[in-house]
């Protein structure tokens, strides 16, 4: 199953609205086939693994990170493929939250006489990989993750704007791995102007073999980011959302072909953020990682559009009254009105601490078995 999860991670960020799945076939103690979900209309993970195994799939044990589908979509049911190949047993990391599946694949395989096991050993990691798919399936909106790094005293930069680097290399490495697994990364114009980020996934310092994330989203209300900005010239697609007519947006002229301009009505936070999130869901974007700045994150929280918060806390004290914080926006008037995160976990990354939690009312896409 560990190998199946590695394969699933290779599909994350490139197959939405499909879920990223990995599958490994074992016969007589040897791996005879493996595969992961391909972008539509390519094969699902189970079919890819079966094709590699060929005749060696008969009597094999299949390890898959998600319950095999039992319905016709762009491809026939994976349950049929497993049964027709003569697979003898299936171990599944988690049940599929898609209402079209939701246990029917497990029941179909068991009714056909296969040994089916659904242990909880790898459920947490498997769920993390398909969480955006689950949210998109449930709400038609992507999972919106607000991520920021701050000092012990709640600052994201010094009073002069110096911010690189607050966190350690271990924390930054995790962010690059995460960028490789999400569908989109979003920033506001303030962050783009201050940091000139590339917003690419570079785990280990190198670019991934396929441009990741699939989409980089820039909120540039007034069209002020210059065409020379680094994010425009990296491999992969860029979406610039703005709130003025294109003919008035001088700096938005002369951008490369991979940059799409999207005009939206003005709204809270500069543009209509609700319309933007809905548009990303329509495009099959499952997970959006929002990396700042404080005004954008605060506006999304004020509008109840954030599902999950990931706060990296570094053991450094910056000080200074004028030093900026990670979340702005309108904010709560009373402490009891501030969203207090649920299902909170902590993780040590080098010398930094990552605190992760869900915004109240945004956990309905999580099955009880993964609570």
C-alpha positions in Angstrom: 0.0 0.0 0.0 2.9 2.3 0.6 3.9 1.9 -3.0 0.3 2.5 -4.1 0.2 5.8 -2.2 3.5 6.9 -3.9 1.8 6.2 -7.3 -1.3 8.1 -6.2 0.8 11.1 -5.4 2.1 11.1 -8.9 -1.5 11.6 -10.2 -2.4 14.3 -7.6 -2.7 17.8 -9.1 -3.1 16.6 -12.7 -6.2 14.4 -12.9 -9.0 16.5 -11.3 -11.9 16.3 -11.3 -10.9 12.6 -11.1 -9.4 11.5 -7.7 -5.7 10.6 -7.7 -5.5 6.8 -7.1 -2.6 4.3 -7.1 -2.8 0.6 -7.5 -0.3 -2.3 -7.1 -0.9 -6.0 -8.1 1.1 -8.6 -6.2 1.3 -12.3 -7.2 3.5 -14.9 -5.3 5.1 -12.1 -3.3 6.2 -10.1 -6.4 4.8 -6.9 -7.9 3.4 -7.8 -11.3 1.7 -4.6 -12.2 1.2 -1.0 -11.0 -0.5 2.1 -12.2 -2.0 5.4 -11.2 -5.0 7.5 -12.5 -4.4 9.2 -15.8 -6.2 12.4 -16.9 -9.5 11.8 -18.6 -10.2 9.9 -20.8 -7.2 7.8 -19.8 -7.4 4.7 -17.6 -8.0 4.5 -13.9 -5.3 3.2 -11.6 -6.6 -0.4 -11.5 -6.9 -0.7 -15.2 -3.4 0.7 -15.7 -2.0 -1.9 -13.2 -4.0 -4.7 -14.9 -2.6 -3.8 -18.3 0.9 -4.0 -17.0 0.3 -7.3 -15.2 -1.3 -9.0 -18.2 -1.9 -12.7 -17.4 -0.1 -12.4 -14.1 -3.1 -10.6 -12.7 -5.0 -13.9 -12.3 -4.9 -14.9 -8.6 -3.1 -11.6 -7.7 -3.8 -9.4 -4.7 -4.7 -5.8 -5.6 -3.7 -2.9 -3.3 -5.6 0.3 -4.2 -5.7 3.6 -2.4 -9.4 4.2 -3.2 -12.4 1.9 -3.5 -12.8 0.7 -7.2 -15.6 2.4 -9.0 -18.7 0.3 -9.9 -20.4 2.6 -12.4 -19.9 3.7 -16.0 -18.4 7.1 -16.6 -15.8 7.9 -19.1 -14.5 4.3 -18.6 -16.2 1.0 -17.6 -16.3 0.0 -13.9 -13.0 -0.9 -12.4 -14.8 -3.7 -10.5 -15.5 -5.4 -13.8 -11.9 -5.1 -14.8 -10.7 -6.7 -11.6 -13.2 -9.5 -11.8 -12.5 -10.2 -15.5 -8.8 -10.4 -14.8 -9.3 -13.0 -12.1 -7.9 -11.0 -9.2 -8.3 -12.9 -6.0 -8.2 -10.3 -3.2 -8.3 -6.5 -2.9 -7.0 -4.3 -0.1 -8.5 -0.8 -0.1 -7.1 2.2 1.8 -10.4 4.2 2.0 -14.0 4.0 0.8 -14.9 6.3 -2.1 -17.0 9.4 -0.9 -18.4 9.8 -4.4 -22.2 9.1 -4.1 -22.0 7.0 -7.3 -19.7 4.6 -5.5 -19.9 4.9 -1.7 -19.5 1.2 -0.9 -21.0 -0.3 -4.0 -17.6 -1.3 -5.3 -16.7 -3.1 -2.1 -20.0 -4.9 -2.0 -19.7 -5.9 -5.7 -16.3 -7.5 -5.2 -17.3 -9.3 -2.0 -20.5 -10.6 -3.6 -18.4 -12.1 -6.4 -16.3 -14.0 -3.8 -13.2 -11.8 -3.6 -11.5 -11.2 -0.3 -11.8 -7.5 0.4 -10.1 -5.7 3.3 -10.4 -2.0 4.2 -7.9 -1.5 7.0 -7.4 2.0 8.6 -3.6 1.7 8.5 -3.1 4.1 5.5 -6.5 5.9 5.6 -5.1 9.3 6.7 -2.6 9.6 3.8 -5.1 8.2 1.3 -7.7 10.7 2.4 -5.3 13.6 2.2 -4.7 12.8 -1.5 -8.4 12.8 -2.4 -9.8 15.4 -0.1 -10.1 18.0 -2.8 -12.0 15.5 -5.0 -14.3 14.8 -2.0 -15.0 18.5 -1.5 -15.6 19.1 -5.2 -18.0 16.1 -5.4 -19.9 17.3 -2.3 -20.2 21.1 -3.0 -19.0 21.7 -6.6 -16.4 24.0 -5.1 -12.7 23.2 -4.5 -11.2 22.7 -1.1 -9.7 26.0 -0.2 -6.6 25.8 2.0 -5.3 29.0 3.6 -1.6 28.5 4.2 0.8 31.0 5.8 4.1 31.1 7.8 4.6 33.4 10.8 6.9 34.1 13.7 6.1 33.3 17.3 4.7 36.9 17.6 2.5 36.5 14.6 4.5 38.4 11.9 5.0 37.3 8.3 7.8 39.8 7.6 9.9 42.5 9.3 8.8 46.2 9.3 10.9 46.7 6.2 9.2 43.8 4.4 12.0 41.2 4.7 10.3 37.7 4.8 12.7 35.2 3.3 12.9 32.9 5.1 10.8 32.8 8.2 10.5 29.0 8.2 13.2 26.3 8.0 14.1 24.2 4.9 12.1 21.3 6.2 8.9 23.4 6.2 9.6 24.9 2.8 10.2 21.4 1.4 6.8 20.3 2.6 5.2 23.3 0.8 6.8 22.4 -2.5 5.6 18.8 -2.1 2.1 20.1 -1.4 2.2 22.4 -4.4 2.9 19.3 -6.5 -0.3 17.7 -5.2 -2.8 20.5 -5.3 -4.6 21.7 -8.5 -4.1 25.4 -8.0 -2.0 27.9 -6.0 -3.5 31.4 -5.4 -1.9 34.7 -4.3 -2.9 38.3 -4.2 -1.1 41.2 -5.9 0.6 42.3 -2.7 2.4 39.1 -2.3 3.2 39.0 -6.0 4.7 42.5 -5.9 6.6 41.9 -2.6 8.0 38.4 -3.2 7.9 38.0 -7.0 7.2 34.2 -6.5 7.4 31.5 -9.1 4.6 29.4 -7.4 6.0 26.2 -8.9 6.6 22.9 -7.1 10.3 22.3 -6.6 10.7 19.4 -4.2 14.4 18.8 -3.6 15.1 22.0 -5.5 14.1 20.6 -8.9 10.9 21.2 -10.9 8.6 18.2 -11.2 8.4 16.3 -14.5 5.0 17.8 -15.2 4.2 21.5 -14.5 2.8 21.7 -11.1 0.5 23.0 -9.8 -1.8 22.7 -12.8 -2.9 26.3 -12.4 -1.5 29.4 -10.7 -4.1 32.0 -9.8 -3.2 35.7 -9.3 -5.8 38.1 -7.8 -4.7 41.4 -9.5 -7.7 43.7 -9.0 -6.1 46.7 -10.7 -3.9 44.9 -13.2 -0.7 46.2 -11.6 1.6 43.1 -11.8 4.2 43.7 -14.5 4.6 41.3 -17.4 8.1 40.5 -16.2 6.8 38.8 -13.0 8.4 35.4 -12.7 5.1 33.4 -12.3 4.1 34.4 -15.8 7.1 32.8 -17.4 7.3 29.5 -15.6 5.9 26.3 -17.2 2.2 25.8 -16.8 -1.1 27.8 -16.8 -1.7 31.1 -15.1 -5.1 32.7 -14.4 -5.1 36.4 -13.6 -8.4 37.6 -12.1 -9.0 41.3 -12.2 -11.9 43.8 -11.9 -11.3 46.3 -14.7 -11.7 46.2 -18.4 -8.8 44.6 -20.3 -8.2 47.7 -22.4 -7.6 49.7 -19.2 -5.1 47.1 -17.8 -1.9 48.3 -19.4 0.4 45.9 -17.5 -1.7 42.9 -18.4 -0.8 43.4 -22.1 2.1 41.5 -23.5 1.7 38.4 -21.3 2.8 35.0 -22.6 0.2 32.6 -24.1 0.0 30.5 -21.0 -1.6 33.4 -19.1 -5.4 33.7 -19.1 -7.1 36.9 -18.0 -10.5 36.6 -16.2 -12.5 39.8 -15.6 -14.8 39.6 -12.6 -17.1 42.0 -10.9 -15.7 44.1 -8.1 -16.5 42.7 -4.6 -15.3 42.2 -1.1 -11.5 41.9 -1.2 -11.3 43.6 -4.6 -13.1 41.2 -6.9 -16.0 38.8 -6.5 -14.2 36.0 -4.7 -17.3 33.8 -4.4 -17.6 33.9 -8.2 -13.9 33.1 -8.6 -14.1 30.0 -6.3 -17.2 28.8 -8.2 -15.4 29.3 -11.5 -12.5 27.2 -10.3 -14.9 24.4 -9.2 -16.6 24.5 -12.7 -13.1 24.0 -14.2 -12.6 20.8 -12.1 -10.1 22.4 -9.7 -10.3 20.2 -6.6 -7.8 21.9 -4.2 -6.7 25.5 -4.1 -3.7 26.4 -1.9 -3.9 30.1 -0.9 -0.5 31.4 -0.1 -1.2 35.0 0.8 -1.2 37.8 1.3 -3.0 38.7 4.5 -5.8 40.7 2.8 -6.7 37.8 0.4 -6.7 35.2 3.2 -8.7 37.5 5.5 -11.2 38.3 2.8 -11.7 34.6 2.0 -12.2 33.8 5.7 -14.6 36.7 6.1 -16.6 35.3 3.2 -16.6 31.8 4.7 -14.7 30.4 1.7 -11.8 28.8 3.5 -12.2 25.2 4.4 -8.8 24.4 6.0 -6.0 26.4 7.6 -2.3 25.4 7.7 -0.2 27.7 9.8 3.6 27.3 10.0 5.0 28.8 13.2 8.7 29.5 13.3 10.6 29.9 16.7 11.6 33.5 15.8 10.5 36.8 17.4 10.4 39.6 14.9 8.8 42.4 16.8 7.8 45.8 15.5 4.4 47.6 15.5 4.5 48.0 11.8 5.4 44.4 10.9 2.6 42.8 9.0 0.5 39.8 10.1 -0.7 36.8 8.1 -4.5 37.5 8.1 -6.1 40.9 7.5 -9.6 41.5 6.2 -12.5 42.7 8.3 -12.0 40.1 11.1 -14.2 39.2 14.0 -15.7 41.9 16.2 -15.9 39.6 19.2 -13.6 36.6 20.1 -16.6 34.3 20.3 -17.4 35.1 16.6 -13.9 34.1 15.4 -13.8 30.7 13.8 -12.1 28.3 16.1 -10.6 25.5 14.1 -11.8 21.9 14.5 -10.0 18.5 14.0 -6.7 20.3 14.8 -3.4 18.5 14.4 0.2 19.5 14.9 3.4 18.4 13.2 7.0 19.2 13.9 9.0 20.1 10.7 12.6 20.8 11.6 12.4 23.5 14.2 9.0 24.7 13.0 5.5 23.7 14.0 2.7 23.1 11.5 -0.8 23.6 12.9 -3.6 22.3 10.7 -7.4 22.5 11.3 -10.7 22.9 9.6 -13.0 25.9 9.7 -16.3 25.1 11.6 -19.0 24.0 9.1 -16.5 22.9 6.5 -16.0 19.3 7.5 -19.2 17.7 6.0 -17.1 16.3 3.2 -15.0 14.2 5.6 -16.4 10.7 6.3 -16.7 9.6 9.9 -14.2 6.8 9.3 -11.6 9.4 8.7 -12.5 11.7 11.6 
